[in-house]
Amino acid sequence: MSTLAVVFLVLAVVILWGGLISSVLYLRARPERSSFPPGGEDDEREDTPIIARDT
């Protein structure tokens, strides 16, 4: 392999594995959202089932 090919290989490996490691560290620091947008209350679908139609 030429020197340029090795440089590009190392650069690609650093970008890919660095992105994976930084994503894992970010998710480890902030595992869940602490606030959600309004309107996420449960609805009453348990009382009225979904209508099944033969089409």
C-alpha distance matrix in Angstrom:
0.0 3.7 6.6 8.2 6.2 6.7 10.2 11.0 10.3 12.5 15.0 15.4 16.1 18.5 20.3 20.8 21.8 23.7 25.6 26.5 27.7 29.7 31.3 32.3 33.8 35.6 37.1 38.1 40.0 41.6 41.9 44.7 46.4 49.6 51.3 51.4 52.9 56.5 57.6 55.9 59.2 59.7 61.6 64.3 62.4 63.4 67.0 66.3 63.8 61.6 63.5 62.3 63.1 62.9 61.5
3.7 0.0 3.8 5.5 5.3 6.5 8.8 10.2 10.7 12.6 14.4 15.5 16.7 18.6 20.2 21.3 22.6 24.0 25.9 27.3 28.4 30.0 31.8 33.1 34.3 36.0 37.8 38.8 40.4 42.1 42.7 45.4 46.9 50.0 51.6 51.8 53.2 56.8 58.1 56.6 59.9 60.7 62.5 65.4 63.6 64.9 68.4 67.7 65.3 63.0 65.0 63.9 64.7 64.6 63.1
6.6 3.8 0.0 3.8 5.4 5.2 6.2 8.7 9.8 10.7 12.3 14.3 15.4 16.6 18.4 20.1 21.1 22.0 24.2 25.9 26.6 27.9 30.1 31.5 32.3 34.0 36.1 37.0 38.3 40.2 41.1 43.8 45.2 48.2 49.9 50.3 51.7 55.4 56.9 55.5 58.9 59.9 61.8 64.8 63.3 64.5 68.1 67.5 65.2 63.1 65.2 64.3 65.2 65.3 63.9
8.2 5.5 3.8 0.0 3.8 5.4 5.1 6.2 8.6 10.0 10.5 12.3 14.3 15.4 16.5 18.3 20.0 20.7 22.4 24.4 25.5 26.5 28.4 30.2 31.2 32.4 34.5 35.8 37.1 38.6 39.5 42.1 43.2 46.2 47.7 48.0 49.2 52.9 54.3 53.0 56.5 57.6 59.4 62.4 60.9 62.3 65.8 65.1 62.9 60.6 62.7 61.9 62.7 62.9 61.3
6.2 5.3 5.4 3.8 0.0 3.8 5.5 5.2 6.1 8.7 9.8 10.5 12.2 14.2 15.3 16.4 18.1 19.5 21.1 22.6 23.9 25.4 27.0 28.6 29.9 31.3 33.0 34.4 35.9 37.4 38.0 40.5 41.9 45.0 46.5 46.7 47.9 51.6 52.8 51.4 54.8 55.6 57.4 60.3 58.6 59.9 63.4 62.7 60.4 58.1 60.1 59.1 60.0 60.0 58.6
6.7 6.5 5.2 5.4 3.8 0.0 3.8 5.5 5.0 6.2 8.5 9.8 10.5 12.2 14.2 15.4 16.3 17.6 19.8 21.1 22.0 23.6 25.6 26.8 27.9 29.6 31.5 32.4 34.0 35.8 36.4 39.2 40.8 43.8 45.6 46.0 47.5 51.2 52.6 51.0 54.3 55.2 57.2 60.1 58.5 59.7 63.3 62.7 60.5 58.4 60.6 59.7 60.8 61.0 59.7
10.2 8.8 6.2 5.1 5.5 3.8 0.0 3.8 5.4 5.2 6.1 8.6 10.0 10.6 12.3 14.3 15.5 16.0 18.1 20.0 20.7 21.8 24.0 25.6 26.4 27.9 30.0 31.1 32.3 34.1 35.1 37.8 39.1 42.0 43.7 44.2 45.6 49.4 50.9 49.5 52.9 54.0 56.1 59.2 57.8 59.1 62.6 62.1 60.1 58.0 60.3 59.6 60.7 61.1 59.8
11.0 10.2 8.7 6.2 5.2 5.5 3.8 0.0 3.8 5.5 4.9 6.0 8.5 9.8 10.4 12.1 14.1 14.9 16.3 18.3 19.6 20.6 22.3 24.2 25.4 26.5 28.5 29.9 31.3 32.6 33.4 35.9 37.1 40.2 41.7 41.9 43.2 46.9 48.3 46.9 50.3 51.4 53.3 56.3 54.8 56.2 59.7 59.1 57.0 54.8 57.0 56.3 57.3 57.6 56.2
10.3 10.7 9.8 8.6 6.1 5.0 5.4 3.8 0.0 3.8 5.4 5.2 6.2 8.6 10.0 10.7 12.1 13.7 15.4 16.6 18.0 19.6 21.2 22.6 24.0 25.5 27.1 28.4 30.1 31.6 32.1 34.7 36.2 39.4 41.1 41.3 42.9 46.5 47.8 46.2 49.5 50.3 52.3 55.2 53.6 54.7 58.3 57.8 55.5 53.5 55.7 54.9 56.0 56.3 55.1
12.5 12.6 10.7 10.0 8.7 6.2 5.2 5.5 3.8 0.0 3.8 5.5 5.1 6.1 8.6 10.0 10.5 11.5 13.9 15.3 15.9 17.5 19.6 20.8 21.8 23.6 25.5 26.4 27.9 29.7 30.5 33.3 34.9 37.9 39.8 40.4 42.1 45.8 47.3 45.7 48.9 49.9 52.1 55.1 53.8 54.8 58.5 58.2 56.1 54.2 56.6 56.0 57.4 57.8 56.8
15.0 14.4 12.3 10.5 9.8 8.5 6.1 4.9 5.4 3.8 0.0 3.8 5.5 5.2 6.2 8.7 10.1 10.2 12.1 14.3 15.2 16.0 18.0 19.9 20.7 21.9 24.1 25.4 26.6 28.1 29.1 31.7 33.0 35.9 37.6 38.1 39.6 43.3 44.9 43.5 46.9 48.1 50.2 53.4 52.1 53.4 56.9 56.6 54.6 52.7 55.1 54.6 55.9 56.5 55.4
15.4 15.5 14.3 12.3 10.5 9.8 8.6 6.0 5.2 5.5 3.8 0.0 3.8 5.5 5.2 6.1 8.5 9.6 10.6 12.3 14.1 15.2 16.5 18.4 19.9 21.0 22.6 24.3 25.8 27.0 27.6 30.0 31.4 34.5 36.1 36.3 37.8 41.4 42.8 41.3 44.6 45.6 47.6 50.6 49.2 50.4 54.0 53.5 51.4 49.4 51.8 51.2 52.4 53.0 51.8
16.1 16.7 15.4 14.3 12.2 10.5 10.0 8.5 6.2 5.1 5.5 3.8 0.0 3.8 5.5 5.3 5.9 7.9 9.7 10.6 11.8 13.7 15.2 16.4 17.9 19.6 21.1 22.2 24.0 25.6 26.0 28.8 30.5 33.6 35.5 35.9 37.7 41.4 42.8 41.0 44.2 45.0 47.2 50.2 48.8 49.8 53.4 53.1 51.0 49.2 51.7 51.1 52.6 53.2 52.3
18.5 18.6 16.6 15.4 14.2 12.2 10.6 9.8 8.6 6.1 5.2 5.5 3.8 0.0 3.8 5.6 5.5 5.4 8.1 9.8 10.2 11.4 13.7 15.1 15.8 17.5 19.5 20.5 21.9 23.7 24.6 27.4 29.0 31.8 33.8 34.6 36.4 40.2 41.8 40.2 43.4 44.6 46.9 50.0 48.9 49.9 53.5 53.5 51.6 49.9 52.5 52.2 53.8 54.6 53.8
20.3 20.2 18.4 16.5 15.3 14.2 12.3 10.4 10.0 8.6 6.2 5.2 5.5 3.8 0.0 3.8 5.8 5.2 6.0 8.6 10.0 10.4 12.0 14.2 15.3 16.1 18.1 19.8 21.0 22.2 23.1 25.6 26.8 29.8 31.5 32.0 33.6 37.3 38.9 37.4 40.8 42.0 44.3 47.4 46.3 47.6 51.1 50.9 49.0 47.2 49.8 49.6 51.1 52.0 51.0
20.8 21.3 20.1 18.3 16.4 15.4 14.3 12.1 10.7 10.0 8.7 6.1 5.3 5.6 3.8 0.0 3.8 5.5 5.3 6.3 8.7 10.0 10.7 12.5 14.4 15.4 16.7 18.5 20.2 21.3 21.6 24.1 25.6 28.8 30.6 30.8 32.6 36.2 37.5 35.8 39.0 40.0 42.1 45.2 43.8 44.9 48.5 48.3 46.3 44.5 47.1 46.7 48.2 49.0 48.2
21.8 22.6 21.1 20.0 18.1 16.3 15.5 14.1 12.1 10.5 10.1 8.5 5.9 5.5 5.8 3.8 0.0 3.8 5.4 5.0 6.1 8.5 9.8 10.5 12.2 14.1 15.3 16.4 18.4 19.9 20.2 23.1 25.1 28.1 30.3 30.9 33.0 36.6 38.1 36.1 39.2 40.1 42.5 45.5 44.2 45.1 48.8 48.8 46.9 45.3 48.1 47.7 49.5 50.4 49.8
23.7 24.0 22.0 20.7 19.5 17.6 16.0 14.9 13.7 11.5 10.2 9.6 7.9 5.4 5.2 5.5 3.8 0.0 3.8 5.4 5.1 6.0 8.5 9.9 10.5 12.1 14.2 15.2 16.5 18.2 19.2 22.1 23.7 26.5 28.6 29.6 31.6 35.4 37.1 35.4 38.6 39.8 42.3 45.5 44.6 45.5 49.1 49.3 47.6 46.1 49.0 48.9 50.8 51.9 51.3
25.6 25.9 24.2 22.4 21.1 19.8 18.1 16.3 15.4 13.9 12.1 10.6 9.7 8.1 6.0 5.3 5.4 3.8 0.0 3.8 5.5 5.2 6.0 8.6 9.9 10.4 12.2 14.1 15.4 16.4 17.2 19.7 21.0 24.0 25.9 26.5 28.4 32.1 33.7 32.1 35.3 36.6 39.0 42.2 41.2 42.4 45.9 45.9 44.3 42.8 45.6 45.6 47.4 48.5 47.9
26.5 27.3 25.9 24.4 22.6 21.1 20.0 18.3 16.6 15.3 14.3 12.3 10.6 9.8 8.6 6.3 5.0 5.4 3.8 0.0 3.8 5.5 5.2 6.2 8.7 9.9 10.7 12.2 14.4 15.4 15.5 18.3 20.2 23.3 25.4 26.0 28.2 31.8 33.2 31.2 34.2 35.2 37.7 40.7 39.6 40.4 44.1 44.2 42.5 41.1 43.9 43.8 45.8 46.9 46.5
27.7 28.4 26.6 25.5 23.9 22.0 20.7 19.6 18.0 15.9 15.2 14.1 11.8 10.2 10.0 8.7 6.1 5.1 5.5 3.8 0.0 3.8 5.4 5.1 6.2 8.6 10.0 10.5 12.4 14.3 14.8 18.1 20.2 22.9 25.4 26.5 29.0 32.6 34.3 32.3 35.2 36.3 39.0 42.1 41.2 41.9 45.6 46.0 44.4 43.3 46.3 46.4 48.5 49.8 49.5
29.7 30.0 27.9 26.5 25.4 23.6 21.8 20.6 19.6 17.5 16.0 15.2 13.7 11.4 10.4 10.0 8.5 6.0 5.2 5.5 3.8 0.0 3.8 5.5 5.1 6.1 8.6 9.8 10.6 12.3 13.6 16.5 18.1 20.7 23.0 24.2 26.6 30.2 32.2 30.5 33.5 35.0 37.8 41.0 40.4 41.3 44.9 45.3 43.9 42.8 45.9 46.2 48.3 49.8 49.5
31.3 31.8 30.1 28.4 27.0 25.6 24.0 22.3 21.2 19.6 18.0 16.5 15.2 13.7 12.0 10.7 9.8 8.5 6.0 5.2 5.4 3.8 0.0 3.8 5.5 5.1 6.2 8.5 10.0 10.6 11.1 13.7 15.4 18.4 20.5 21.4 23.7 27.4 29.1 27.2 30.2 31.5 34.2 37.4 36.7 37.6 41.2 41.5 40.1 39.0 42.0 42.4 44.5 46.0 45.8
32.3 33.1 31.5 30.2 28.6 26.8 25.6 24.2 22.6 20.8 19.9 18.4 16.4 15.1 14.2 12.5 10.5 9.9 8.6 6.2 5.1 5.5 3.8 0.0 3.8 5.5 5.2 6.0 8.7 10.0 9.8 13.1 15.6 18.3 21.0 22.1 24.9 28.3 29.9 27.7 30.4 31.5 34.3 37.4 36.7 37.2 40.9 41.5 40.0 39.1 42.3 42.6 45.0 46.5 46.5
33.8 34.3 32.3 31.2 29.9 27.9 26.4 25.4 24.0 21.8 20.7 19.9 17.9 15.8 15.3 14.4 12.2 10.5 9.9 8.7 6.2 5.1 5.5 3.8 0.0 3.8 5.5 5.0 6.2 8.7 9.8 13.3 15.5 17.6 20.5 22.2 25.1 28.6 30.6 28.5 31.3 32.6 35.7 38.8 38.5 39.0 42.6 43.4 42.2 41.5 44.8 45.3 47.8 49.5 49.5
35.6 36.0 34.0 32.4 31.3 29.6 27.9 26.5 25.5 23.6 21.9 21.0 19.6 17.5 16.1 15.4 14.1 12.1 10.4 9.9 8.6 6.1 5.1 5.5 3.8 0.0 3.8 5.4 5.2 6.2 8.1 10.9 12.4 14.7 17.3 18.9 21.6 25.2 27.3 25.5 28.4 30.1 33.1 36.4 36.2 37.0 40.5 41.2 40.2 39.4 42.7 43.4 45.8 47.7 47.7
37.1 37.8 36.1 34.5 33.0 31.5 30.0 28.5 27.1 25.5 24.1 22.6 21.1 19.5 18.1 16.7 15.3 14.2 12.2 10.7 10.0 8.6 6.2 5.2 5.5 3.8 0.0 3.8 5.4 5.1 5.0 8.1 10.5 13.1 15.8 17.1 20.1 23.5 25.3 23.1 25.8 27.2 30.2 33.4 33.0 33.7 37.2 38.0 36.9 36.3 39.6 40.3 42.9 44.7 44.9
38.1 38.8 37.0 35.8 34.4 32.4 31.1 29.9 28.4 26.4 25.4 24.3 22.2 20.5 19.8 18.5 16.4 15.2 14.1 12.2 10.5 9.8 8.5 6.0 5.0 5.4 3.8 0.0 3.8 5.6 5.6 9.3 12.2 14.1 17.4 19.2 22.5 25.7 27.6 25.2 27.6 28.8 32.1 35.1 34.9 35.2 38.7 39.8 38.8 38.4 41.9 42.6 45.3 47.2 47.6
40.0 40.4 38.3 37.1 35.9 34.0 32.3 31.3 30.1 27.9 26.6 25.8 24.0 21.9 21.0 20.2 18.4 16.5 15.4 14.4 12.4 10.6 10.0 8.7 6.2 5.2 5.4 3.8 0.0 3.8 6.2 9.2 11.2 12.4 15.7 18.1 21.3 24.5 26.9 24.9 27.3 29.0 32.4 35.5 35.7 36.2 39.6 40.8 40.1 39.8 43.3 44.2 46.9 49.0 49.4
41.6 42.1 40.2 38.6 37.4 35.8 34.1 32.6 31.6 29.7 28.1 27.0 25.6 23.7 22.2 21.3 19.9 18.2 16.4 15.4 14.3 12.3 10.6 10.0 8.7 6.2 5.1 5.6 3.8 0.0 3.8 5.8 7.4 9.0 12.1 14.3 17.5 20.8 23.0 21.1 23.6 25.4 28.7 32.0 32.2 32.9 36.2 37.3 36.7 36.4 39.9 41.0 43.7 46.0 46.3
41.9 42.7 41.1 39.5 38.0 36.4 35.1 33.4 32.1 30.5 29.1 27.6 26.0 24.6 23.1 21.6 20.2 19.2 17.2 15.5 14.8 13.6 11.1 9.8 9.8 8.1 5.0 5.6 6.2 3.8 0.0 3.8 7.1 9.3 12.4 14.0 17.5 20.5 22.2 19.8 22.0 23.3 26.6 29.7 29.7 30.1 33.5 34.7 33.9 33.7 37.2 38.2 41.0 43.2 43.7
44.7 45.4 43.8 42.1 40.5 39.2 37.8 35.9 34.7 33.3 31.7 30.0 28.8 27.4 25.6 24.1 23.1 22.1 19.7 18.3 18.1 16.5 13.7 13.1 13.3 10.9 8.1 9.3 9.2 5.8 3.8 0.0 3.8 6.2 9.0 10.3 13.9 16.7 18.5 16.0 18.3 19.8 23.1 26.3 26.5 27.1 30.4 31.6 31.0 30.9 34.5 35.7 38.6 41.0 41.5
46.4 46.9 45.2 43.2 41.9 40.8 39.1 37.1 36.2 34.9 33.0 31.4 30.5 29.0 26.8 25.6 25.1 23.7 21.0 20.2 20.2 18.1 15.4 15.6 15.5 12.4 10.5 12.2 11.2 7.4 7.1 3.8 0.0 3.8 5.6 7.0 10.5 13.5 15.7 13.8 16.4 18.4 21.7 25.1 25.7 26.6 29.7 30.8 30.6 30.4 33.8 35.4 38.1 40.7 41.1
49.6 50.0 48.2 46.2 45.0 43.8 42.0 40.2 39.4 37.9 35.9 34.5 33.6 31.8 29.8 28.8 28.1 26.5 24.0 23.3 22.9 20.7 18.4 18.3 17.6 14.7 13.1 14.1 12.4 9.0 9.3 6.2 3.8 0.0 3.8 6.9 10.4 12.9 15.5 13.9 16.0 18.4 21.9 25.3 26.3 27.2 30.0 31.4 31.6 31.7 35.3 37.1 40.0 42.8 43.3
51.3 51.6 49.9 47.7 46.5 45.6 43.7 41.7 41.1 39.8 37.6 36.1 35.5 33.8 31.5 30.6 30.3 28.6 25.9 25.4 25.4 23.0 20.5 21.0 20.5 17.3 15.8 17.4 15.7 12.1 12.4 9.0 5.6 3.8 0.0 3.8 6.9 9.2 12.2 11.2 13.6 16.5 19.7 23.2 24.5 25.7 28.3 29.5 30.0 30.0 33.5 35.6 38.3 41.2 41.6
51.4 51.8 50.3 48.0 46.7 46.0 44.2 41.9 41.3 40.4 38.1 36.3 35.9 34.6 32.0 30.8 30.9 29.6 26.5 26.0 26.5 24.2 21.4 22.1 22.2 18.9 17.1 19.2 18.1 14.3 14.0 10.3 7.0 6.9 3.8 0.0 3.8 6.5 8.9 7.9 10.8 13.7 16.6 20.3 21.4 23.0 25.6 26.5 26.9 26.7 30.0 32.2 34.8 37.7 38.1
52.9 53.2 51.7 49.2 47.9 47.5 45.6 43.2 42.9 42.1 39.6 37.8 37.7 36.4 33.6 32.6 33.0 31.6 28.4 28.2 29.0 26.6 23.7 24.9 25.1 21.6 20.1 22.5 21.3 17.5 17.5 13.9 10.5 10.4 6.9 3.8 0.0 3.8 6.6 7.2 10.4 13.7 15.9 19.7 20.9 23.0 25.3 25.8 26.4 26.0 29.1 31.4 33.7 36.8 36.9
56.5 56.8 55.4 52.9 51.6 51.2 49.4 46.9 46.5 45.8 43.3 41.4 41.4 40.2 37.3 36.2 36.6 35.4 32.1 31.8 32.6 30.2 27.4 28.3 28.6 25.2 23.5 25.7 24.5 20.8 20.5 16.7 13.5 12.9 9.2 6.5 3.8 0.0 3.8 5.8 8.1 11.7 13.6 17.3 19.1 21.3 23.0 23.7 24.8 24.7 27.7 30.4 32.7 36.0 36.3
57.6 58.1 56.9 54.3 52.8 52.6 50.9 48.3 47.8 47.3 44.9 42.8 42.8 41.8 38.9 37.5 38.1 37.1 33.7 33.2 34.3 32.2 29.1 29.9 30.6 27.3 25.3 27.6 26.9 23.0 22.2 18.5 15.7 15.5 12.2 8.9 6.6 3.8 0.0 3.8 5.7 8.9 10.2 13.9 15.6 18.0 19.6 20.1 21.3 21.1 24.0 26.8 29.2 32.5 33.0
55.9 56.6 55.5 53.0 51.4 51.0 49.5 46.9 46.2 45.7 43.5 41.3 41.0 40.2 37.4 35.8 36.1 35.4 32.1 31.2 32.3 30.5 27.2 27.7 28.5 25.5 23.1 25.2 24.9 21.1 19.8 16.0 13.8 13.9 11.2 7.9 7.2 5.8 3.8 0.0 3.8 6.6 8.9 12.6 13.9 15.9 18.1 18.8 19.6 19.6 22.9 25.4 28.1 31.3 32.0
59.2 59.9 58.9 56.5 54.8 54.3 52.9 50.3 49.5 48.9 46.9 44.6 44.2 43.4 40.8 39.0 39.2 38.6 35.3 34.2 35.2 33.5 30.2 30.4 31.3 28.4 25.8 27.6 27.3 23.6 22.0 18.3 16.4 16.0 13.6 10.8 10.4 8.1 5.7 3.8 0.0 3.8 6.4 9.9 11.9 13.5 15.4 16.6 17.9 18.6 21.9 24.8 27.6 31.0 32.1
59.7 60.7 59.9 57.6 55.6 55.2 54.0 51.4 50.3 49.9 48.1 45.6 45.0 44.6 42.0 40.0 40.1 39.8 36.6 35.2 36.3 35.0 31.5 31.5 32.6 30.1 27.2 28.8 29.0 25.4 23.3 19.8 18.4 18.4 16.5 13.7 13.7 11.7 8.9 6.6 3.8 0.0 3.8 6.8 8.6 9.8 11.9 13.3 14.5 15.5 19.0 21.7 24.8 28.2 29.6
61.6 62.5 61.8 59.4 57.4 57.2 56.1 53.3 52.3 52.1 50.2 47.6 47.2 46.9 44.3 42.1 42.5 42.3 39.0 37.7 39.0 37.8 34.2 34.3 35.7 33.1 30.2 32.1 32.4 28.7 26.6 23.1 21.7 21.9 19.7 16.6 15.9 13.6 10.2 8.9 6.4 3.8 0.0 3.8 5.8 8.1 9.4 10.2 11.8 12.8 16.0 19.0 22.0 25.5 26.9
64.3 65.4 64.8 62.4 60.3 60.1 59.2 56.3 55.2 55.1 53.4 50.6 50.2 50.0 47.4 45.2 45.5 45.5 42.2 40.7 42.1 41.0 37.4 37.4 38.8 36.4 33.4 35.1 35.5 32.0 29.7 26.3 25.1 25.3 23.2 20.3 19.7 17.3 13.9 12.6 9.9 6.8 3.8 0.0 3.8 5.5 5.8 7.0 9.3 11.2 14.1 17.4 20.4 24.0 25.9
62.4 63.6 63.3 60.9 58.6 58.5 57.8 54.8 53.6 53.8 52.1 49.2 48.8 48.9 46.3 43.8 44.2 44.6 41.2 39.6 41.2 40.4 36.7 36.7 38.5 36.2 33.0 34.9 35.7 32.2 29.7 26.5 25.7 26.3 24.5 21.4 20.9 19.1 15.6 13.9 11.9 8.6 5.8 3.8 0.0 3.8 5.3 5.1 6.0 7.6 10.9 13.9 17.1 20.6 22.5
63.4 64.9 64.5 62.3 59.9 59.7 59.1 56.2 54.7 54.8 53.4 50.4 49.8 49.9 47.6 44.9 45.1 45.5 42.4 40.4 41.9 41.3 37.6 37.2 39.0 37.0 33.7 35.2 36.2 32.9 30.1 27.1 26.6 27.2 25.7 23.0 23.0 21.3 18.0 15.9 13.5 9.8 8.1 5.5 3.8 0.0 3.8 5.7 6.3 9.1 12.3 14.9 18.4 21.7 24.1
67.0 68.4 68.1 65.8 63.4 63.3 62.6 59.7 58.3 58.5 56.9 54.0 53.4 53.5 51.1 48.5 48.8 49.1 45.9 44.1 45.6 44.9 41.2 40.9 42.6 40.5 37.2 38.7 39.6 36.2 33.5 30.4 29.7 30.0 28.3 25.6 25.3 23.0 19.6 18.1 15.4 11.9 9.4 5.8 5.3 3.8 0.0 3.8 6.4 9.8 12.1 15.1 18.4 21.8 24.3
66.3 67.7 67.5 65.1 62.7 62.7 62.1 59.1 57.8 58.2 56.6 53.5 53.1 53.5 50.9 48.3 48.8 49.3 45.9 44.2 46.0 45.3 41.5 41.5 43.4 41.2 38.0 39.8 40.8 37.3 34.7 31.6 30.8 31.4 29.5 26.5 25.8 23.7 20.1 18.8 16.6 13.3 10.2 7.0 5.1 5.7 3.8 0.0 3.8 6.7 8.6 11.8 14.9 18.4 20.8
63.8 65.3 65.2 62.9 60.4 60.5 60.1 57.0 55.5 56.1 54.6 51.4 51.0 51.6 49.0 46.3 46.9 47.6 44.3 42.5 44.4 43.9 40.1 40.0 42.2 40.2 36.9 38.8 40.1 36.7 33.9 31.0 30.6 31.6 30.0 26.9 26.4 24.8 21.3 19.6 17.9 14.5 11.8 9.3 6.0 6.3 6.4 3.8 0.0 3.8 6.3 8.8 12.3 15.6 18.1
61.6 63.0 63.1 60.6 58.1 58.4 58.0 54.8 53.5 54.2 52.7 49.4 49.2 49.9 47.2 44.5 45.3 46.1 42.8 41.1 43.3 42.8 39.0 39.1 41.5 39.4 36.3 38.4 39.8 36.4 33.7 30.9 30.4 31.7 30.0 26.7 26.0 24.7 21.1 19.6 18.6 15.5 12.8 11.2 7.6 9.1 9.8 6.7 3.8 0.0 3.8 6.3 9.6 13.0 15.0
63.5 65.0 65.2 62.7 60.1 60.6 60.3 57.0 55.7 56.6 55.1 51.8 51.7 52.5 49.8 47.1 48.1 49.0 45.6 43.9 46.3 45.9 42.0 42.3 44.8 42.7 39.6 41.9 43.3 39.9 37.2 34.5 33.8 35.3 33.5 30.0 29.1 27.7 24.0 22.9 21.9 19.0 16.0 14.1 10.9 12.3 12.1 8.6 6.3 3.8 0.0 3.8 6.4 10.0 12.2
62.3 63.9 64.3 61.9 59.1 59.7 59.6 56.3 54.9 56.0 54.6 51.2 51.1 52.2 49.6 46.7 47.7 48.9 45.6 43.8 46.4 46.2 42.4 42.6 45.3 43.4 40.3 42.6 44.2 41.0 38.2 35.7 35.4 37.1 35.6 32.2 31.4 30.4 26.8 25.4 24.8 21.7 19.0 17.4 13.9 14.9 15.1 11.8 8.8 6.3 3.8 0.0 3.8 6.8 9.5
63.1 64.7 65.2 62.7 60.0 60.8 60.7 57.3 56.0 57.4 55.9 52.4 52.6 53.8 51.1 48.2 49.5 50.8 47.4 45.8 48.5 48.3 44.5 45.0 47.8 45.8 42.9 45.3 46.9 43.7 41.0 38.6 38.1 40.0 38.3 34.8 33.7 32.7 29.2 28.1 27.6 24.8 22.0 20.4 17.1 18.4 18.4 14.9 12.3 9.6 6.4 3.8 0.0 3.8 6.1
62.9 64.6 65.3 62.9 60.0 61.0 61.1 57.6 56.3 57.8 56.5 53.0 53.2 54.6 52.0 49.0 50.4 51.9 48.5 46.9 49.8 49.8 46.0 46.5 49.5 47.7 44.7 47.2 49.0 46.0 43.2 41.0 40.7 42.8 41.2 37.7 36.8 36.0 32.5 31.3 31.0 28.2 25.5 24.0 20.6 21.7 21.8 18.4 15.6 13.0 10.0 6.8 3.8 0.0 3.8
61.5 63.1 63.9 61.3 58.6 59.7 59.8 56.2 55.1 56.8 55.4 51.8 52.3 53.8 51.0 48.2 49.8 51.3 47.9 46.5 49.5 49.5 45.8 46.5 49.5 47.7 44.9 47.6 49.4 46.3 43.7 41.5 41.1 43.3 41.6 38.1 36.9 36.3 33.0 32.0 32.1 29.6 26.9 25.9 22.5 24.1 24.3 20.8 18.1 15.0 12.2 9.5 6.1 3.8 0.0
